[in-house]
Amino acid sequence: MLLDTASLYFRAYFGVPDSVRAPDGTPVNAVRGLLDFIARLVQDHHPDDLVACMDFDWRPHWRVELIPTYKTHRVAEETETGPDEEEVPDTLSPQVPVIEAVLDAIGIARVGATGYEADDVIGTLATRAAGPVDIVTGDRDLYQLVDDRRGVRVLYPLKGVGTLQAVDEALLREKYGVDGSGYADLALLRGDPSDGLPGVPGIGEKTAAKLLAAFGDLAGILAAVDDPAAKLTPAQRTRLTEAKPYLAVAPKVVRVAADVPLAPFDPALPAEPRDPETLDALAERWGLGGSLQRLLGVLAG
């Protein structure tokens, strides 16, 4: 089981009231919410291995060089002259180091890589995996990794993590008209304002799906643009021709990396905390209470 950790703690932050606080009054709703999420996931799905995948770089420079608008609207204004920092709610930012410290003390593998997003870590681990993989994320970009043959699916939270939509290739074909391998091409053609991806003007999701059904993939669509006999409308041909510079670089930006260099780690779920003394101190300092105890109980069981 691969967790898109930031996606889940953002959901926890907005799903758990900020009245959930540490003894000193500091909000810990994201911390406790994430611990409850993990407990529920382990209890319901019984993974042998679980990895909390981290954004070591939420907006990699190599992606921004290719598409400068990539995630621009999420950059915090006060840091625009320095390294990009993501605009995060004031009471969430201080909780992230607490989440990291608690996961480390429990012994849950927390994995990231310099210059890469959590999506890239997930893509690399899913590609390397010998057995079935569940990817838990609220980010539809990761639908591109769905692969029935290899047993890779996405568990998409509809409400908390108690109600998850299991996304396989049948669901993708029904909803989007593509399978996992075609989802990235669909996404880059239609664009995604939430990621600052412009897409091809005039090519929405339905048109993109029809083009992929007709020509197979992005390479097939681009070949059709250069083939006067190909069945494209004049407007489609014009729009795709004008978008060629974007379409030349978009695949590298939209497709998750599958070859991220990762330091060795142990993905096995711990039956007991790796560092119980540190965990006890964190539990007392931050008032983690029942959330932590529920997770430890599930892990021990």
C-alpha positions in Angstrom: 0.0 0.0 0.0 1.4 3.3 -1.1 0.1 6.5 0.6 0.0 9.9 -1.2 0.8 11.3 2.2 0.2 15.0 1.5 -3.1 14.3 -0.2 -4.3 12.4 2.8 -3.1 14.9 5.5 -4.7 17.7 3.5 -8.0 15.7 3.5 -7.6 15.1 7.2 -6.9 18.8 7.9 -10.2 19.8 6.1 -12.2 16.8 7.4 -11.3 17.0 11.1 -12.3 20.1 13.1 -9.5 22.4 14.1 -10.9 22.2 17.6 -8.8 19.0 17.9 -5.8 20.5 19.6 -2.7 19.7 21.6 -2.5 20.5 25.3 -1.0 23.9 24.5 -3.8 24.7 22.1 -2.0 24.0 18.9 -4.3 22.4 16.2 -3.4 18.7 15.6 -6.4 17.8 13.4 -4.2 16.8 10.4 -1.9 14.7 12.6 -4.7 12.8 14.4 -6.8 12.6 11.2 -4.0 11.0 9.3 -3.3 8.5 12.1 -7.0 7.5 12.0 -6.8 7.2 8.2 -3.9 4.9 8.4 -5.5 2.8 11.1 -8.6 2.4 9.1 -6.7 1.5 5.9 -4.6 -1.2 7.7 -7.7 -2.6 9.4 -9.8 -2.7 6.3 -7.1 -3.8 3.7 -4.5 -5.7 5.7 -1.4 -4.6 3.7 1.9 -6.4 4.5 3.9 -3.4 3.4 2.9 0.3 3.7 4.9 3.3 2.5 4.1 6.9 3.3 5.3 8.6 0.1 6.5 12.2 0.6 6.9 15.4 -1.6 10.5 16.3 -1.1 9.9 18.8 -3.9 6.3 19.6 -4.6 7.1 21.7 -7.7 10.3 20.2 -9.3 12.4 22.7 -11.3 12.7 20.3 -14.2 8.9 20.3 -14.6 8.7 24.1 -14.3 11.4 24.5 -17.0 9.2 22.6 -19.4 5.9 24.2 -18.5 6.4 27.4 -16.5 2.8 27.6 -15.4 3.1 24.3 -13.6 1.5 24.8 -10.1 2.2 28.5 -10.3 -1.0 29.5 -8.5 0.0 27.4 -5.5 3.2 29.2 -4.8 3.2 31.3 -1.6 3.5 35.0 -2.6 6.1 35.8 0.1 8.5 33.2 -1.3 8.4 34.1 -5.0 11.9 35.5 -5.0 13.4 32.5 -3.3 12.8 28.7 -3.4 9.2 27.9 -4.2 7.1 27.0 -1.2 3.5 25.7 -1.5 0.8 27.9 -0.1 -0.5 25.9 2.8 -3.1 26.9 5.5 -1.3 28.6 8.5 -2.4 25.9 11.0 -1.4 23.0 8.7 2.2 23.8 8.0 3.3 23.3 11.7 1.6 19.9 11.8 3.7 18.4 8.9 6.9 18.0 10.9 4.9 16.4 13.7 3.4 14.0 11.2 6.9 13.1 10.0 8.2 12.6 13.5 5.3 10.4 14.5 5.5 8.2 11.5 9.3 7.8 12.0 8.8 6.9 15.7 6.2 4.3 14.8 8.4 2.8 12.2 6.2 3.4 9.1 8.4 3.8 6.1 8.5 7.5 4.9 10.1 7.8 1.5 10.9 10.7 -0.8 13.6 11.8 -3.1 15.2 15.2 -3.7 13.8 16.9 -6.8 10.7 14.7 -7.0 7.1 14.7 -6.0 5.4 11.9 -4.0 3.6 11.0 -7.3 7.0 10.1 -8.8 8.0 8.0 -5.7 4.6 6.2 -6.0 5.2 5.6 -9.7 8.6 4.2 -9.1 7.5 1.9 -6.3 4.4 0.7 -8.2 6.6 -0.1 -11.2 9.1 -2.0 -9.1 6.5 -4.0 -7.1 6.4 -7.7 -7.7 2.9 -8.1 -6.3 -0.4 -6.2 -6.1 -0.3 -2.5 -5.2 -3.0 -0.3 -3.7 -2.3 3.4 -4.1 -4.3 5.6 -1.7 -4.7 9.1 -3.1 -7.2 11.9 -3.7 -5.2 12.9 -6.8 -6.6 11.6 -10.1 -3.3 12.1 -11.8 -2.3 8.7 -10.4 -5.0 6.9 -12.4 -2.3 6.6 -15.0 -0.7 3.9 -12.9 -3.7 1.6 -12.9 -2.8 -1.7 -14.4 -5.1 -4.7 -14.0 -2.5 -7.1 -15.3 0.0 -6.2 -12.6 -2.7 -5.7 -9.9 -2.1 -1.9 -9.5 -5.2 0.0 -8.5 -6.0 3.3 -6.9 -8.2 3.6 -3.8 -9.7 7.1 -4.1 -11.3 8.5 -0.9 -14.9 9.5 -1.4 -15.5 10.2 2.3 -12.6 10.0 4.7 -10.9 6.7 4.0 -13.9 4.6 5.2 -15.5 5.0 1.8 -13.0 4.3 -1.0 -13.6 4.0 -4.7 -11.5 1.1 -6.1 -10.3 2.4 -9.5 -9.4 -0.3 -12.0 -9.2 -0.3 -15.8 -12.9 -1.1 -16.2 -13.9 2.0 -14.2 -11.5 4.2 -16.2 -12.9 2.9 -19.5 -16.5 3.5 -18.2 -15.8 7.0 -16.9 -13.1 8.3 -19.2 -13.0 6.0 -22.2 -9.3 5.1 -21.6 -7.3 2.6 -19.6 -4.5 3.4 -17.1 -1.9 3.8 -19.8 -4.0 6.3 -21.7 -5.0 8.4 -18.8 -1.9 10.6 -18.8 -2.5 11.4 -22.5 -6.1 12.3 -21.8 -5.0 14.6 -18.9 -2.4 16.5 -20.9 -4.8 17.0 -23.9 -7.7 18.3 -21.7 -5.4 20.2 -19.3 -5.7 20.6 -15.6 -6.2 24.1 -14.1 -5.4 22.8 -10.6 -1.9 21.9 -11.8 -1.4 24.9 -14.1 -1.5 22.6 -17.3 -3.1 24.6 -20.2 -4.1 21.6 -22.3 -5.1 22.0 -25.9 -7.6 24.8 -26.3 -10.9 23.5 -27.5 -10.1 19.9 -26.7 -12.1 18.8 -23.7 -12.2 15.5 -21.9 -14.8 13.9 -24.3 -13.0 15.0 -27.4 -9.6 13.9 -26.0 -11.1 10.4 -25.3 -12.5 10.2 -28.9 -9.2 11.2 -30.4 -7.4 8.6 -28.3 -9.9 5.9 -29.2 -9.4 6.8 -32.9 -5.6 7.1 -33.0 -4.4 5.0 -30.0 -2.2 7.5 -28.1 -0.7 10.9 -28.3 1.9 9.8 -30.8 -0.9 8.5 -33.0 -2.8 11.7 -32.7 0.3 13.8 -33.7 0.9 11.5 -36.6 -2.7 12.0 -37.7 -2.2 15.8 -37.6 0.5 15.5 -40.2 -1.6 13.0 -42.4 -4.0 14.9 -44.6 -6.1 11.7 -45.0 -6.6 11.3 -41.2 -10.1 11.9 -40.0 -9.7 15.1 -38.0 -12.0 18.1 -38.3 -10.3 21.2 -39.6 -10.7 22.8 -36.1 -9.1 19.9 -34.4 -6.2 19.8 -36.8 -5.6 23.5 -36.4 -5.8 23.4 -32.6 -3.5 20.4 -32.3 -1.0 21.9 -34.8 -0.8 25.1 -32.8 -0.4 23.1 -29.6 2.6 21.1 -30.8 5.2 23.0 -28.7 3.1 22.2 -25.6 2.5 18.6 -26.6 6.2 18.1 -27.1 7.0 18.7 -23.4 3.7 17.9 -21.6 4.2 14.1 -21.5 7.3 14.5 -19.4 5.5 16.8 -17.0 2.3 14.9 -16.7 3.6 11.3 -16.6 5.0 10.3 -13.2 8.6 9.2 -13.1 9.2 5.5 -12.8 12.9 5.6 -12.2 13.4 7.8 -9.1 16.6 6.9 -7.1 15.5 5.9 -3.7 17.5 5.1 -0.6 17.0 1.6 0.9 14.1 1.3 3.3 12.0 -1.4 5.0 8.4 -1.2 3.9 7.1 -3.8 6.3 4.4 -2.7 8.7 5.8 -2.7 12.3 3.9 -4.7 15.0 5.3 -2.4 17.6 6.8 1.1 17.6 10.4 1.5 16.4 11.2 4.2 19.0 8.6 3.9 21.8 10.3 6.5 24.1 10.2 9.2 21.4 6.7 8.2 20.4 5.5 8.5 24.1 7.0 12.0 24.3 5.3 13.0 21.0 2.0 11.6 22.1 2.2 13.6 25.4 3.5 16.8 23.8 0.8 16.8 21.0 -2.1 15.1 22.7 -2.4 12.3 20.2 -4.6 10.2 22.5 -7.0 7.7 21.0 -5.9 8.3 17.4 -2.4 7.0 18.1 -3.6 4.2 20.3 -6.1 3.0 17.7 -3.3 2.8 15.1 -0.9 1.0 17.5 -3.7 -1.4 18.4 -4.3 -2.2 14.7 -0.6 -2.7 14.0 -0.2 -5.0 17.0 -3.2 -7.1 15.9 
